[in-house]
Structure formats: structure tokens, C-alpha cells
Amino acid sequence: MIETLDLILPLEASEDEAAWKAAAAKKLGVPESRVTGVRLLKHSLDARQRAVKVQLRLEVAVDEPLAEEVTPAWSAPSLPRDAKTAVIVGCGPAGMFAALRCLERGIKPIVLERGKDASARRFDLAPILRQGVVVEDSNYCFGEGGAGTFSDGKLYTRATKRGPVARVYEILVAHGAPQRILTDAHPHIGSNLLPNVVKAMRASILEAGGEVRFQAKVVDFILDGDHLRGVVTADGEEITGDAVILATGHSARDIYRLLAEKKILLERKPFAVGVRIEHPQPFIDAEQYHLRKDEARPDLLPAARYAVATKIDDRGVHSFCMCPGGFIVPASTENDEVVVNGMSLARRDSPFANSGLVVTVEPEDTDSFAKEHGVLSGIAYQKALEVAAKQAGGGGQ
């Protein structure tokens, strides 16, 4: 018999497989000797009370062995000679997963990335960190793996219609991400581990017959009536395919301007903007884990996180991208602005925590920019805030 059980254990027993087995036997009403195997499926904390509990979902075998655990893997069939091609603009998470999916479907992806590969890109972070100078096509936002490569890698989402999330986690594990992301309620990879994960994903794309080209900035589209047939890069190369996927992310404002110039349908939508707040991590630990004054966080507990959400004057305000044990990093993509992001290493062992605190911006809030910028009024509004932030801060990063 194979059963899936939800158990609640005290913190001190939560990592002990013998305790799992004993608790499973008790819940099933069978002798412990009949429990032949247990496997962790999901792990989460309940810290609402001072006595922290751990919620576990286990696969439990009784009187028979558990099936051997399958190690996550990724593969694709050989591309046919007449394979269709998809030009993918952007080598962040969306672009990389689109490329892998194309290969699974027998389509050859050609991935174009304006920035550099993860190894070379690392050196372009030094100018902004040391001199406050942005390398505008290779920074914390642009380059292999996108913004997440060097700024965190949180994987959970509050959305409920994002497709097969579990398979995304499995593909990341197949490319070197920690196995624990398959079971953690709030999975996180960490900025120190992500570069090797995205490099392994690139290797899979290349080995399966795809292409990945760096420093290949797209500056124009090739249109055939209502169809987008290809792109033109900054060096003048025309690259066409059976489909074009724009996976350019939030920061590629030039692509949105190009879409508008080509009269490709765009729509103003709400977005969120705010500030990033930093706290001592022990303060967050004490509040979330109900610790007494000068009491250290137990080793079995991770750096604490929080989430807040409210409405003020009918406008949503909420925390975003909370980084326990993390750092605030400069995420500007142009030299006349200040933008920041948050990140944590895999161990989340910084003495500080930080979180975005953002407010909803409705399309009508940007109407003052609409006369000059039209459908791109939100982008102009955002840019104005970023320029004002730099000026208010004295002109540096």
C-alpha cells in the first residue's frame, strides 16, 4: 500500500526520518515495522505560534517498497532536417524555457541575447558596484539568464494559472539546481548557484541543435503584412524564422518603443512601483519566530521572511520579492537612473533582509505622459521616477 500523508511535527523532529516513520505509522494505525519507506514530497513551516511546527507531505509505503525515485532529467528528440525555426529574442528564463520547449517539439530555436554569457557578464557588474557606471547592455538585468542570474532566483508565484510549474522545477534540478526546490513550499536557488544552472541550460539547448547568440541586440523587426517574420540585429544581420518569440522581459524599453513604431498592438496595463526596504535579519527572525530578547534563531529554522498586503485609498500596497538574509543590488540599465533589486545567496546568511514595498499604478495615473508617449506612457512614468531617484540621491548609484 502506498499512501500520501500530511503530517505536522515539532521543529526538532522535522529532519528525522525515524520520526517521520513513527508519525506515519501512528496516523495510518499500523505497527511501525510495517512502514517500509517514506519520501518527502513537500515541506513548509507554520510559525504562527512560538512553538514552530513543520508541515510535511510524505509518500509512505506499507508492506511494500517505495518505487525508486526518478532523477529529474531533460532531453529532446533529434531535430529533423526540415525543422521549423523559432527566433527567440531574450535569453532570460522565458527565452531559455521557450527554447527548451521548442526543442521538445522538434523546432529549432535561435536565441538572441543583447548581453553577454553568464561568465563574461560577471565582470560587467564591477563598474556599477565600484564606480556607479552602468554597462548598458550587460548588467544585473541584461545577459544570459536575465535579471535572476545574479539577483536571487525565487521560484514561487502567487498566480494560479502559470502552467506546469512542477516541470519547471524538475528542469532546473536537471540542470544543477538543488533537489530541495522540488519539496520546499517557497523554493529558492540563490545567486551563487544560478549562473551554473543557466550555463547548463544553454549547453542543453546547443547539444540538442539550437543556437544561442550573445551580444546580438535586436534593433528592428522584419514584417510581412501582419506577420513578424524575423529581426535585424545591431550589426545589420537579418535573422528570419517560422515564428518570433519576444522574451525580452521588463527592462528592454527599446523593444516596446519598436513595437509601438511598427504599430503592433500594445495595451496600457496596471503595474506596481515602490521602494526597497532593508532590515536587520535578527529583527525579522524575532518577530516572525516569536523569539525572546537576545534569543538566537534555531539552526533548523531558515532566515525568516514576511509578506504584507493592504489597501490604502482603494489602492493596493504590498510587499514584493522579499529577500531573507539578502542584499540590495543596483539594477539600473541606463546611466541616468537609479533602480534597485534584492537578492540572496543560497544560504541566505547575510545579516540583513530586504523587501520591495510597492503600490499599484493604474493606466490613468500615467495620463500626463500620454500626450507625448501614447501607449508607452507607463514606461515614460517609470523612467521619470528612476531619473528623479538618481537626482534626489546626489547623482550616484
N, C-alpha and C positions, 0 to 999 in steps of 0.2 A: 504494500500500500504506500502510495506517495501522497503526502498532504502538504498544503501551503498554509502556514500558521502565522498569525500576527501575535507577537509576544511583547510584553513590557517588562524590562529588567532594570534593577538598580544599576547605577553607573559602574560600580566596582565589579559587577558580574558581566558587563556588556561585551567584553572582549574574550570571555572564557567559553570555549566551545563545549566544555563539560557542563557549564551552567545552561547553555542553550539546550543541550540534550536532555538535561533533567527537567527543565521547564516545558519542553515539548512533550516529554513523556507524561508529565502531570496533566497538561491540557488535553492530551489525547486519551488519558485514562488507561494507559498501558504501562507495564513494567519498563524501566529504563533499559533493561537488557534487550528489549525488542526494537529499540530505536537504533537502526543500523547506519544512519548517516544524516547529517544536517548540512545545509548550504545556505549562506546568507544571500538574500535577494534584495533587501532594502534596509537602510539604516538611517534613523533620524532621532533627534533629541527632543525631549519635552522638558523645557526649563521654566515652566510657568510657576513651579514651586521650588523652594530651596533645595529639596531633595530631587536632584535631576534624575529623570527616568530616560531610558533609551528604548525606543520603539524599533523592533526587529521584525522583518518578514522573512521567514525561513521556509525552505523546502525540506521536508522531513520524510525520511524513508523508514518504514516499519516492516520488519521481516523480509526485506529485500534490499539489495544495494541501490544507491543512487546511480543514475546514469552518469557516465563520465562527462565532466564539464567540457563544453566545447570552447576552445580558444577563439576569440573573435579574429576574423581574417577578412581580407578584401581581395577580390580577383575580378577579372573581366575576360570575356571571350576574345579571341584574336579578331582584329578588325578585318572586315572583308576588303578586297581590293577596291571595290567601288563604294567604300564607306562614305556616307554623307559627313559634312564637316559643320561644326558649330564654332563660330568665333566668340570667345568669351572675354569680355573687357573687365579686367579686375581679377587679382589673384588673392583676394581675401577669402574668408570662409565660404561665402556664397559662390564665388568663382571656382574655388577648388572642389567643393562638393558638386557643383554643376558639371565640372569636368569629369569627375569620377562617375557620375550618373550617366553622362553621355557615353562613356566607355562601356559601362554595363549594358547600354542599349545598342552598342555597335556603331556609335557615332564618334568621329574623331574630333576632339576638342583642340582648338588653338587658343591658348590663354595668353592674353596680352596684359602686362603689368607695367605701369609707368615707373614704379620704383625698382629697387634692387632686390636680389635674393637675400634671404634672412641673414646669411653670414656677412655679406658686404654691407647690408643695411645697418648693422650694429654700429659700424664706425661712423655713420652719418648722424647718430644720436649725440655724439660727443659735442659738436658745435652748439647745439641748443642747450645742453646741460652745462657747458663750461663758459660759453661766450654769449648765450642768448640769441644765437643766429640759427635760423631755420634753413635746412636744406629742403627746398620746397617740393621736390619730387621724391624724397627719400627721408622719412622721419617716423614719428610714432604712429602715423596714420597710413602712409603710403609705403608699399613694398610687400614682399612675399608674406602672406598670412594676414595682411591687413592690420587694423588697429589692435587686434587681440594678441598678436605675436609677442609684443613687448609690453602689453598692458592688460595682463590678468588671465583671461580665459575662463570666466564664469560661464557655465553651460545651461543653467536653468532659465526657464521663461515662465511668465505668468499667463501667457497666451495658451489657449486650449486647442487651437486649430493649426498647429505648425507641422503636421505630418508625422512621419515615423521617427520621433526623437530618439528612441532606444537604438535604432540602427545607426544614427549619427554617433552616439556614444561608442558603439561597437567598432565603427570605422576608425574613430580616434584611438581607441585602445589597440586596434590592429596596427596602427602606425606609431605606437610607443607611448601613448598616454597611460597614466596609472590605471590599473584594473579597478581601483576603488570608485572611479566615476560611474561604474555600472550599478553601484549599490547606494551611494550617498544620496540623500534627499536633495542636497544642494551641491552638485558636483562642481569641482574647480580643478583646473590643471596647474596653473601657475606660470608666470612669465619666464621663469628659468627653464621650464621644460618644453614650452610651446614651440620654440624655434626648431628643435629637432623633430617634433611631431609634424610641423608643416613641411619641413625638408623631406621627410619620409613620404608624405602625401604627394609631393612633387615627383619624387622618384617613382611612385606607383603610376602616376599619370604618364611619365615618359616611358616607362617599361611597357606599358600597355599600348603604346603607339600614339599618345597625344603629344602636343607641343606646349612648352611654356617659354615665353619670351619676356625677358626683363628689360627695363629702360625702353619700353615700347609704348610711349604715350600716344593715346588716340586724340587726334585733333579735328577729325571730320568724319562724317558718315557718307556711305555710298548708298543712295536711294534709287529704287526702281519703282516709280509710281508710289504706291502706298507700302512698299516692302523695303525693309532695311536689309541690304544685301552684303554689306561689308563696311570696313572702316579704313581710314587713312591715318598713318602714324606720323609723328613729328618729323621723321626723316624722309617722308614722302612715299613710303611703301603703301600700296593698296592691298588689303587682305580681304578676300571675299569668302563666303561660305553659304551653306544652305539655310543657316539661321545665325542670328547675332543675339547674344545674351549680354545685357548690360548689368554687371555685378560690381558697380563702381563704389557702392557704399555712400555714406553720408557726406564725406568731405570733398568729393570731386565736383566742385561747383561748376567748373568749366564744362562738364558733360551736361549738366542741367541747362546751362546757357546755350549749349549747342543744340539740345533738344528743342528749346524754345525758338531758336533761329530757324530751325528746319520745319517749324510749325507742326511738330509731333505733339500729340495731345498730352498736356500736363494739367494737373489739378492742384489747387492750394488745399492743404490739409492741416489739421492741428498738429503741433509738436510741443515739446517741452524744453525749457531753458532754465538755468539756475546757477547755483554756486556749488563748490565742493567744500565740505566742512571737515576739519581734522580734529580728532580727539585722542587723548591717551588711551591706548588699548586697555590698560587695567581699569580705567573708569567704566568702559563699556562692559568688561567682564563682570565687575562688581554689580552693576545694575541688572544685567541680564541673568546672571547666575546667583544673585542674592547673597553675595559674599559679604562677610563681616569686614570691618575696617582692618586693613593690613593683611587680610587673608588672601593667599595666592590662589590663582586658578588651578584646579587639579590637573595633573598631566593628561588624564583621559579626556579632558574637555578641549575642544578647539577654541581658538580665539573667537570671542562672541561676535555676533552680527545683530543687526536690528533692521526693522522696516517700519516706516511711519507713513500714514496717508490720511489726509483730511480734505475738507473743502473750506475755502475762505472766500466769502462773497460769491458763492456759486462757482468758484474756480478750483480745479483740482490741484493739490500740492502734495508731493510725495517724495520719499527718498528713492534713490536710483543708484544702482551699481555700487552697493556698499562693500567696502574692501576691509575686512578684518585683518589686522597685522600687516598693513599695507603701506603704500607710498603714494604721494601725489606726483604726477609727472606732467611735463609740458607737452601739449598735444597740438600746438599750432601747426598749420600747413603753409602759412604765409608770414612774412616778417613784420607786417604792420598790425598784428593782432595778438591777443593772449587767449589761449584755450587750455584747459587742463583736463586730465583724466586721472583715474585711480587704478592701482594695480596691487597685486600681492604676489609674492613668490609662493611656491608650492607649500612651504612650511608655515606660511603666514605668521612669521615670528618677528615682524617689526614691532617696536613699542608703541606704534600709532595705528589708529583706524581712521578711515575716511569714508565719506559718502557724498554723493550728489544730493542736493535738495532742490527740486525743480518744480516749476509751475507751468500749467498748460497755457499755450499761446494759441488762440483761435485765429483763423484766417483774417477776420475783421480787425484784429489787433495790428495787423501789418498794412492796413489800408493806406496809411500815409506814404508808404513806399510804392504803392501800386501804380501811380501815375507814371513813374519813371521805369519801374521794373516789371510791371504787369504780373503775370502768374508767378514770377520769381520774387514777389515782394517778401515772402517769408525768409528767403535766403539773404536778401538785402538787409532785412531787420536783424537777422542773426549776425551778419558781418558787421553791422554798425555797433552792436553790443560788444563784439570782440575787439574792435578798434578802440572803442571807448574804454574798455578794460585795460588795454595796454597804456593808453594815455593817463588814466587815473592811477596806474601803478608806477608812473615815472618813466615809462618808455622801455622798460626791460621785460625779460621773461620771468 
